[in-house]
Amino acid sequence: SIVGDNDTDMKISVMADAERCELEKDLAPKDESVIDIVRVACYIHQTSMALDMAQYAHDNGYEVCLNLMALSTVPEYELDKALEAFAASPASTIYVVDSFGSMYSEQVHYYMQKYKSFADAAGKDLVCGISDRERAGHQRLLLLDAFFLRGFFLSHF
């Protein structure tokens, strides 16, 4: 294999963007792949497609994560609808994605609590993570407060 044997707990993941990937064509069944996790990323108008992609990846043996991008632009009622669907999906993780680096720690904490409430209501032990690619150093420290000190999972700096 390209990556060799993996005798560790490390998992290899790929990002599949809604409307840009054709998983049926691009993704081999898990038993034929070195990939462990498929992270499906979408904007709010692509939620239905992302859920279909997540189901397909799950049905083919992969662990699945969902990323709702550009969260700061999503109206609250649309977010609630998407989170309800995400919580009912086979995804083991849903990510708060601050695509523009515009949220402060209080906003991130609010969204993390909201995501968790939907997971709890669905009876799932759903991990919430953050993907925050645009933050500068001192602003990342605010995020550390929002996550580590409040018990959330932080990922993908």
Backbone torsions as a table, in degrees:
resi	resn	phi	psi	omega
1	SER	NA	162.7	-177.5
2	ILE	-64.7	-41.1	-176.3
3	VAL	-96.6	-4.5	-179.4
4	GLY	77.3	-171.5	178.5
5	ASP	-74.7	142.0	178.8
6	ASN	-114.3	99.5	-179.5
7	ASP	-95.2	24.3	-178.6
8	THR	-120.3	179.1	175.2
9	ASP	-84.2	-0.9	-179.2
10	MET	-61.4	139.1	177.1
11	LYS	-118.7	143.7	177.5
12	ILE	-99.2	130.0	179.9
13	SER	-124.6	157.8	174.4
14	VAL	-129.6	153.5	175.9
15	MET	-102.8	130.9	177.2
16	ALA	-119.0	111.4	-179.7
17	ASP	-82.9	131.1	175.4
18	ALA	-58.8	140.3	-178.8
19	GLU	72.6	-3.4	177.7
20	ARG	-115.1	-17.9	-177.3
21	CYS	-117.4	147.4	172.8
22	GLU	-117.6	88.5	-174.5
23	LEU	-59.2	-35.0	-179.9
24	GLU	-60.0	-28.7	-179.2
25	LYS	-96.3	-35.1	-170.0
26	ASP	-96.6	-16.4	-172.1
27	LEU	-114.6	115.3	176.6
28	ALA	-74.5	159.0	173.7
29	PRO	-57.6	149.9	-175.0
30	LYS	-52.7	-40.0	-177.3
31	ASP	-68.9	-7.1	176.9
32	GLU	-112.7	13.1	-170.9
33	SER	-133.2	153.2	173.6
34	VAL	-88.4	-8.7	-179.0
35	ILE	-75.7	139.9	177.8
36	ASP	-106.9	-38.4	-171.4
37	ILE	-127.8	135.3	172.6
38	VAL	-111.5	117.7	176.3
39	ARG	-97.6	114.9	-179.4
40	VAL	-96.7	121.3	-178.6
41	ALA	-107.8	138.5	179.5
42	CYS	-151.2	160.1	167.4
43	TYR	-93.2	166.6	-172.6
44	ILE	-57.5	-36.3	-179.0
45	HIS	-73.9	-7.3	-179.4
46	GLN	-106.8	12.0	-174.8
47	THR	-55.3	-46.8	-178.4
48	SER	-61.2	-44.4	178.5
49	MET	-63.6	-42.1	179.9
50	ALA	-63.0	-39.1	178.2
51	LEU	-65.1	-39.6	176.0
52	ASP	-62.8	-42.7	179.1
53	MET	-64.4	-42.4	179.5
54	ALA	-62.3	-42.2	179.1
55	GLN	-64.1	-42.4	179.1
56	TYR	-61.1	-47.1	179.8
57	ALA	-63.0	-43.0	178.4
58	HIS	-62.0	-45.6	-179.7
59	ASP	-62.9	-22.0	178.1
60	ASN	-97.7	14.0	170.1
61	GLY	97.1	5.0	-176.3
62	TYR	-93.6	150.7	165.6
63	GLU	-73.3	142.4	-173.8
64	VAL	-125.3	138.4	172.8
65	CYS	-124.1	151.3	176.5
66	LEU	-122.1	134.7	177.4
67	ASN	-118.3	119.3	172.0
68	LEU	-97.1	108.8	-173.9
69	MET	-84.3	162.0	177.7
70	ALA	55.0	43.7	-176.1
71	LEU	-54.4	-36.6	-176.7
72	SER	-66.0	-11.3	179.6
73	THR	-101.5	-0.5	-172.8
74	VAL	-91.8	123.9	175.0
75	PRO	-61.5	146.3	-174.9
76	GLU	-55.4	-43.2	-178.2
77	TYR	-66.6	-34.1	177.2
78	GLU	-72.1	-37.0	177.3
79	LEU	-62.5	-44.9	179.5
80	ASP	-58.3	-44.2	179.3
81	LYS	-63.2	-44.2	179.8
82	ALA	-65.7	-42.9	-178.8
83	LEU	-65.9	-35.2	175.9
84	GLU	-61.5	-44.4	178.9
85	ALA	-68.4	-41.3	179.0
86	PHE	-62.2	-42.8	-179.0
87	ALA	-65.0	-29.5	179.3
88	ALA	-85.4	-6.1	-177.0
89	SER	-83.8	174.5	177.3
90	PRO	-78.1	3.3	-179.0
91	ALA	-62.8	135.5	176.2
92	SER	-91.3	-16.9	-178.5
93	THR	-142.7	137.5	169.8
94	ILE	-122.6	139.6	-174.8
95	TYR	-108.1	136.0	165.1
96	VAL	-79.5	122.3	-177.6
97	VAL	-117.2	114.2	176.2
98	ASP	-94.1	77.8	-172.9
99	SER	-59.0	-31.1	-174.4
100	PHE	-104.5	0.0	-178.7
101	GLY	64.8	31.0	-172.4
102	SER	-103.6	-6.6	-175.8
103	MET	-92.9	143.2	174.1
104	TYR	-90.9	166.9	-174.8
105	SER	-58.3	-35.7	179.1
106	GLU	-64.2	-38.3	177.8
107	GLN	-68.4	-43.0	178.8
108	VAL	-62.2	-43.6	178.9
109	HIS	-60.7	-42.2	177.9
110	TYR	-58.0	-48.6	-178.9
111	TYR	-66.0	-38.7	178.5
112	MET	-62.0	-42.6	177.4
113	GLN	-63.0	-41.1	179.5
114	LYS	-63.2	-47.8	178.8
115	TYR	-57.6	-45.9	-178.2
116	LYS	-63.5	-37.3	-179.8
117	SER	-62.8	-37.0	178.1
118	PHE	-69.8	-38.9	177.2
119	ALA	-64.0	-45.4	179.2
120	ASP	-60.7	-43.2	-179.6
121	ALA	-63.7	-29.4	178.7
122	ALA	-85.4	-1.0	179.9
123	GLY	73.5	23.3	-179.1
124	LYS	-107.7	145.8	171.5
125	ASP	-91.9	75.9	-172.1
126	LEU	-92.1	129.5	176.9
127	VAL	-82.3	135.1	174.6
128	CYS	-108.3	135.5	178.3
129	GLY	-128.2	174.5	176.9
130	ILE	-127.8	138.7	171.4
131	SER	-118.9	117.3	-172.4
132	ASP	-140.2	85.3	-171.5
133	ARG	-86.0	-12.0	-170.1
134	GLU	-106.4	-3.9	-175.0
135	ARG	-72.4	145.5	172.7
136	ALA	-88.3	165.3	-173.2
137	GLY	-48.7	-53.1	-176.1
138	HIS	-67.9	-31.0	178.2
139	GLN	-71.0	-29.9	176.8
140	ARG	-63.5	-32.4	177.7
141	LEU	-62.5	-34.2	175.2
142	LEU	-63.4	-38.1	178.4
143	LEU	-67.5	-37.1	177.6
144	LEU	-58.4	-40.7	176.6
145	ASP	-61.3	-44.0	-177.0
146	ALA	-64.8	-28.7	-175.3
147	PHE	-103.9	-62.9	-174.4
148	PHE	-63.8	-43.1	-177.5
149	LEU	-75.1	-19.9	-180.0
150	ARG	-109.3	6.1	171.6
151	GLY	84.1	23.1	177.6
152	PHE	-97.8	163.4	178.8
153	PHE	-88.4	133.3	-179.1
154	LEU	-119.1	134.8	-176.2
155	SER	-147.0	158.6	168.5
156	HIS	58.7	62.3	172.4
157	PHE	-73.0	NA	NA
